[in-house]
Amino acid sequence: MATILITGSSDGIGRHTAEILAADGHRVTLHARTERRAEDARTAVPQAHDVIVGDLASLAHTRELAAQAIEAGPFDVVIHNAGIGGGQSAPEITEDGLERIFQVNTLAPYLLTALMPTPARLIYLTSGLEANGRARLDDAQWRTRQWDGMQAYSDSKLYDVMLAFAVARLRPGTLSNAVDPGWIRTRLGGPDATDDLPEGAETQVWLATSDEPAATVTGHYFKRRTSLPANPQAYDESLQEQLLTLCADLTGVKLPA
């Protein structure tokens, strides 16, 4: 039995991943943005051990979420599943003065990784659109560029791969990988998506629990249990360090090695 935290697990891929892992006998802690969604998660996954609550679009709430996770843990596996899409016609600025896609998709998993004890396995969900990402760390908040919501989303998903690879490099005792779940028919993926929920969850479940040699690697980008080449920028250690420095500056928390 493994102890597993899954962010963004009140619906969609995260909830389906939790359902599978809980049914297999693992001690699963869910995460929801609000108390109402937490109740939905408890109802949907009654076998879950616990639900923690926090809005990843707030640095204060993310810090509180990390504190809840520390109390609920320790965890063998953390799956950073939570994320938002890029259909906005204009940037949304959070209470912290940050662009919301970057804050939820990249900065929040960074802050949770920095504040929580290091698990044996870390899984960061990305997207195939990471291939279109551009590491514009000089303007991650879109202050000087013309807004493009899908580009902002693609960039954030590239940053997730960079974060996974940076953690793999800095914490060799941890298996840290990125997963493209595919284009899944969920509230985020939309009705035109090509893949079903089981396909979106299978790789995370495998990486979280399998002792197969192919699953016990680090610093890889996976889709359908297959290690694939990521966006070349993700392997650039200089860019990784720039991302870590930016996130540390924005949160006031440095990622411990």
Disulfide bonds with the S-S distance in Angstrom:
none
